[in-house]
Amino acid sequence: MLKYVSFAIIVLLFASCDKVQEPFLENHSQNIDTATYVKKVLIEDFTGARCGNCPRSHEKIEELGELYGDKVIAIAIHSGYFAIPTADYPADYRTTAGNELTTFFGVTEYPNGVINRVQDAGQYLQAYTAWGSTVSAELALAPELGIKITNSYNSTNRTVSISADVKFLTSIDEQLKICFYITEDSIVSPQTDYSLTPNKVDNYVHMHMLRTAVNGTWGESLPLASYALGETVNVSRSYVLNPVWNENHCHVIVYLYKESDNVILQAEEKKVN
Amino acid sequence: MMRHPLLAAGLLLLSGLGLKGQDISGEGQLHGNFQIDMQSYTEDSSIGATKVPEYVLMNAYGNFVYTKGGFTAGVRYEAYLNTMLGYDAKYNGQGIPHKFASYKTDEYEITAGSFYEQFGSGLVLRSYEEKTLGIDNAFNGFRIKGSPYKGINLTGLVGKQRYFFDLGQGIVRGVDGEINFNETFTKLSAKKTMITIGGSFVSKFQADKDPVYNLPENVGAAAGRMNIQNGPFAFMSEYAYKINDPSSDNNYIYKDGQAMLVNTSYSKKGLGILLAAKWLDNMSYRSDRNATITNLQINYLPAINKPYTWAMSNMYPFATQANGEFGLQGEIMYKFKKESLLGGKYGTNVTLGYCRVTDIEKKQINDTIAISEPGTLGYSSDFATMGSNRYYEEISFEVNKKINSSLITTFLYQNISYNYDILRGMTGHGMVYAHVAVADVTWKMSKTKALRLEQEYLISKQDHGNWVMYLLEYSVAPKWFITIWDQYNLGNDHYEAKNYLTGSVAFIHKGSRFQVGYGRQREGVICVGGVCRNVPASNGFILSISSTF
């Protein structure tokens, strides 16, 4: 009996091989979404200026941006050992919010990322090579919320006033939290890149750099714990930009997540100025 | 996911497989062991150590295994509150990640739940646990082992692999068969030459949801092996082949993989000769193509160098390069007889070892595709070619000598060439050349008391420069071990001199071991599969308790 069973198993197993023929790359036809609100996805990229493999995750963000346009929103969080400044890398891009997120998600390897704070096999963290799959799965979901950001910037006192209008596209019966983050693009400073010789790139252009969490790392609760389809909420905050930041390169990112499991339901991004 | 594997297994035993009424008689027995490791972390700017918000971190586990007749069931509880520095913080938390039940008769064995398995030398499948390295890639699923005829062993398994306190995405299916000719064929049973051949096939499934690449969802790997033994001679070989498996490890190339392992040895009283060769090409194999570091590995690619326990020998450790390497190893052990010129009163053991690992020859597919460019076949390679880039080379000479009834000595010299960039997955460091010398002298002061002095030196012009280490251990067997050691880095133009002093006291009593210590540990950075991890320097108290029952 055992002989026949094992024979059957072997036959079954040998059938389970997929030999992929060229082309190895998927063919894409860009779908232009004309709806008022579309599902967007937030990538939290844990990185560091002295992390030699981190430019690969930066490239992955760019690649997904080319694929999905502004539906992909990224935050580059400089934290951990590879973000500690040294004589060759004097800039300190670490932030309180970034450090708290790093501890919360348990980041010990770089690069690493969290996509919309969804979990796979009990973990938030995913290698950058896995981001594409999760991003495409998240973007396939229908949006449950819509966010519209209106920024007004006062250049004399460097204050940005942020107004976020949240519209419920379905009814939601659980506590949501809303976060306001500020990122800065096009910061030129050194970065280690192991794919290059020498591996120090002096004029590396850092994108999506997390600068601050306006209303705290974990944001604030929406006034109510339940909203019906079609309802709207407005949350407004203002923030004085650090004089070092270039306001023309700064973005406001607003995202809402469920307090119960941290999953981000919607994110939006808008230039400060 | 199996929430109640014990219950599930119990039900199966009673119904589906018709085992009801079979022999699970006899006294039931409960065995187990546990280990608790704790460390406090204080700030120490001289070595770059930082404190942790928790002040104290702990890794702990306990195994409980119940056996009754052919029935075995067990659980392992693990707690990482929070994970000690140097281990993956994804462990943070506690739970019962390992739980199983198995039933064994003379003809077969069935296991439900968590289990470890190895096919042959592990080139296509090996799951194992190595707590000190944070490795546990146990399968969680079903396994059947059977022996339909004497000398023939078959194993079949289906499962997912452990990923911290959960299971990875991929499903692994595997079969292995082995035939021992001398047992199977009565004609051969009296022959001096023992021959065993075996073969394995493993396939993993992981859905393709990637928007960029068209990925294979089922990736198969097969291996064949042959072991021959004749008196003092032993020959062991295994060859493995794996189909297209784009992954983080190989930079998403679609090339097939191959591996070859050959070990030969000759041993008789006073003489041992070992020769080994290993050739690997694109053989990383994980149940999640995006897994990194040591997570979710299905196979095991052995390192070819000789492992030592000395601290300085492990300063520049070899790490297997799954993407391609060619390694050769040779070792001769000889014992000079007692009362001979070099043997003295007690005889002298000498061991001469050599190993060399290089890259393999990788050729561009055409002018436009760079080697290992993602989304292509990557490169082409010919079987068993040796590249020109040296990864690791080591010459070692060891002498073990008992001088008189109370003095035992070991001397070791190693000459190591270490390709820092390749072996640690970085760039900008180049080769490190190091000489390591170790002298270990044990003085047995009385029947129970002994004093051991260990001196280790590492001399190098590269990296952190020279190191000196002294270790003094006073033991009162079998209860007390008091150890103090100091690793001193002399520093160089790039690095300041640093001192790592540590002391510990261990007490052993009836299968339990208690150890307390205080000291400093040095930092290190290692990169595998495109991610880097920093093992931070630390300063603090350690407490370690272990026990078996």
HADDOCK unambig.tbl for C-alpha pairs under 7 A between the chains (distance, minus, plus):
assign (segid A and resid 2 and name CA) (segid B and resid 148 and name CA) 6.55 0.50 0.50
assign (segid A and resid 3 and name CA) (segid B and resid 148 and name CA) 6.66 0.50 0.50
assign (segid A and resid 10 and name CA) (segid B and resid 175 and name CA) 6.84 0.50 0.50
assign (segid A and resid 13 and name CA) (segid B and resid 203 and name CA) 6.88 0.50 0.50
assign (segid A and resid 16 and name CA) (segid B and resid 203 and name CA) 6.45 0.50 0.50
assign (segid A and resid 16 and name CA) (segid B and resid 218 and name CA) 5.79 0.50 0.50
assign (segid A and resid 16 and name CA) (segid B and resid 220 and name CA) 6.87 0.50 0.50
assign (segid A and resid 17 and name CA) (segid B and resid 218 and name CA) 4.89 0.50 0.50
assign (segid A and resid 17 and name CA) (segid B and resid 219 and name CA) 5.21 0.50 0.50
assign (segid A and resid 17 and name CA) (segid B and resid 220 and name CA) 5.23 0.50 0.50
assign (segid A and resid 18 and name CA) (segid B and resid 216 and name CA) 5.28 0.50 0.50
assign (segid A and resid 18 and name CA) (segid B and resid 217 and name CA) 6.44 0.50 0.50
assign (segid A and resid 18 and name CA) (segid B and resid 218 and name CA) 5.12 0.50 0.50
assign (segid A and resid 18 and name CA) (segid B and resid 219 and name CA) 6.15 0.50 0.50
assign (segid A and resid 19 and name CA) (segid B and resid 216 and name CA) 6.58 0.50 0.50
assign (segid A and resid 19 and name CA) (segid B and resid 244 and name CA) 6.55 0.50 0.50
assign (segid A and resid 20 and name CA) (segid B and resid 216 and name CA) 5.91 0.50 0.50
assign (segid A and resid 24 and name CA) (segid B and resid 213 and name CA) 5.93 0.50 0.50
assign (segid A and resid 24 and name CA) (segid B and resid 214 and name CA) 5.19 0.50 0.50
assign (segid A and resid 24 and name CA) (segid B and resid 375 and name CA) 5.65 0.50 0.50
assign (segid A and resid 24 and name CA) (segid B and resid 376 and name CA) 6.74 0.50 0.50
assign (segid A and resid 25 and name CA) (segid B and resid 212 and name CA) 5.85 0.50 0.50
assign (segid A and resid 25 and name CA) (segid B and resid 213 and name CA) 4.47 0.50 0.50
assign (segid A and resid 25 and name CA) (segid B and resid 214 and name CA) 5.40 0.50 0.50
assign (segid A and resid 25 and name CA) (segid B and resid 375 and name CA) 6.28 0.50 0.50
assign (segid A and resid 26 and name CA) (segid B and resid 211 and name CA) 6.75 0.50 0.50
assign (segid A and resid 26 and name CA) (segid B and resid 212 and name CA) 5.40 0.50 0.50
assign (segid A and resid 26 and name CA) (segid B and resid 213 and name CA) 5.33 0.50 0.50
assign (segid A and resid 26 and name CA) (segid B and resid 214 and name CA) 5.44 0.50 0.50
assign (segid A and resid 53 and name CA) (segid B and resid 530 and name CA) 6.00 0.50 0.50
assign (segid A and resid 53 and name CA) (segid B and resid 531 and name CA) 6.41 0.50 0.50
assign (segid A and resid 81 and name CA) (segid B and resid 534 and name CA) 6.77 0.50 0.50
assign (segid A and resid 106 and name CA) (segid B and resid 89 and name CA) 4.89 0.50 0.50
assign (segid A and resid 106 and name CA) (segid B and resid 90 and name CA) 5.64 0.50 0.50
assign (segid A and resid 107 and name CA) (segid B and resid 89 and name CA) 6.71 0.50 0.50
assign (segid A and resid 108 and name CA) (segid B and resid 88 and name CA) 6.10 0.50 0.50
assign (segid A and resid 108 and name CA) (segid B and resid 89 and name CA) 6.28 0.50 0.50
assign (segid A and resid 108 and name CA) (segid B and resid 533 and name CA) 6.08 0.50 0.50
assign (segid A and resid 109 and name CA) (segid B and resid 531 and name CA) 5.97 0.50 0.50
assign (segid A and resid 109 and name CA) (segid B and resid 532 and name CA) 5.30 0.50 0.50
assign (segid A and resid 109 and name CA) (segid B and resid 533 and name CA) 4.61 0.50 0.50
assign (segid A and resid 110 and name CA) (segid B and resid 531 and name CA) 5.23 0.50 0.50
assign (segid A and resid 110 and name CA) (segid B and resid 532 and name CA) 5.30 0.50 0.50
assign (segid A and resid 110 and name CA) (segid B and resid 533 and name CA) 6.66 0.50 0.50
assign (segid A and resid 111 and name CA) (segid B and resid 531 and name CA) 5.85 0.50 0.50
assign (segid A and resid 121 and name CA) (segid B and resid 163 and name CA) 6.97 0.50 0.50
assign (segid A and resid 121 and name CA) (segid B and resid 166 and name CA) 5.38 0.50 0.50
assign (segid A and resid 121 and name CA) (segid B and resid 167 and name CA) 5.60 0.50 0.50
assign (segid A and resid 121 and name CA) (segid B and resid 168 and name CA) 5.63 0.50 0.50
assign (segid A and resid 121 and name CA) (segid B and resid 169 and name CA) 6.87 0.50 0.50
assign (segid A and resid 122 and name CA) (segid B and resid 166 and name CA) 5.72 0.50 0.50
assign (segid A and resid 127 and name CA) (segid B and resid 290 and name CA) 6.11 0.50 0.50
assign (segid A and resid 129 and name CA) (segid B and resid 248 and name CA) 6.23 0.50 0.50
assign (segid A and resid 129 and name CA) (segid B and resid 290 and name CA) 5.84 0.50 0.50
assign (segid A and resid 130 and name CA) (segid B and resid 290 and name CA) 5.68 0.50 0.50
assign (segid A and resid 132 and name CA) (segid B and resid 210 and name CA) 5.38 0.50 0.50
assign (segid A and resid 132 and name CA) (segid B and resid 211 and name CA) 5.84 0.50 0.50
assign (segid A and resid 133 and name CA) (segid B and resid 209 and name CA) 4.71 0.50 0.50
assign (segid A and resid 133 and name CA) (segid B and resid 210 and name CA) 4.16 0.50 0.50
assign (segid A and resid 133 and name CA) (segid B and resid 211 and name CA) 6.21 0.50 0.50
assign (segid A and resid 136 and name CA) (segid B and resid 211 and name CA) 6.37 0.50 0.50
assign (segid A and resid 194 and name CA) (segid B and resid 426 and name CA) 6.01 0.50 0.50
assign (segid A and resid 194 and name CA) (segid B and resid 427 and name CA) 5.44 0.50 0.50
assign (segid A and resid 198 and name CA) (segid B and resid 428 and name CA) 6.82 0.50 0.50
assign (segid A and resid 199 and name CA) (segid B and resid 427 and name CA) 6.64 0.50 0.50
assign (segid A and resid 199 and name CA) (segid B and resid 428 and name CA) 6.49 0.50 0.50
